[in-house]
Amino acid sequence: MPSTSIRKSEYDPDTEVLSVWFVASGKRYDYEAVPAEVYAAFKAAFSKAASSISTSETISATA
């Protein structure tokens, strides 16, 4: 099951800081020295998880 604990994320390529906001706490965590390719992989995984949730909800709603 995909994680639904991440509310949003932002990445600053100039400083290589990845900021992640979590649903439960609402807190933001900053991760430093994150290479752009690592953020790209994170974003791709997050997009796949969100897509999976939407697909599951659609299937459940129409079943």
C-alpha positions in Angstrom: 0.0 0.0 0.0 1.4 3.4 -0.9 2.3 5.9 1.8 -0.2 8.6 2.4 1.8 10.3 5.1 3.5 12.9 2.9 1.3 16.0 2.3 3.8 17.7 -0.1 7.4 18.2 -1.0 9.6 20.9 -2.6 13.1 20.8 -3.9 15.6 23.6 -4.3 18.2 22.6 -6.9 20.5 25.5 -6.0 20.9 24.4 -2.4 20.0 20.7 -2.9 17.5 20.9 -0.1 14.5 18.6 -0.2 11.6 19.8 2.1 8.9 17.3 3.0 5.7 18.1 4.9 3.9 15.3 6.7 0.2 14.9 7.0 -0.1 13.7 10.7 2.2 16.3 12.3 2.0 19.0 9.7 5.7 19.5 10.2 8.3 20.2 7.5 11.5 18.3 7.5 14.5 19.6 5.4 17.0 17.1 4.0 20.3 18.7 2.9 22.7 17.6 0.1 20.0 15.8 -1.9 21.2 15.3 -5.5 18.7 16.2 -8.2 18.6 12.6 -9.4 17.6 11.4 -6.0 14.8 14.0 -5.8 13.7 12.9 -9.3 13.4 9.3 -8.1 11.6 10.4 -5.0 9.1 12.4 -7.0 8.5 9.6 -9.5 7.8 7.1 -6.6 5.5 9.6 -5.0 3.6 10.2 -8.3 3.2 6.4 -8.8 1.9 6.0 -5.3 -0.7 8.8 -5.8 -1.7 7.3 -9.2 -2.1 3.9 -7.5 -4.4 5.4 -4.8 -6.5 7.2 -7.4 -6.8 4.0 -9.5 -7.8 1.9 -6.4 -10.4 4.5 -5.3 -11.9 4.5 -8.8 -12.1 0.7 -9.0 -13.6 0.5 -5.5 -16.2 3.2 -6.4 -17.3 1.5 -9.5 -17.2 -2.1 -8.3 
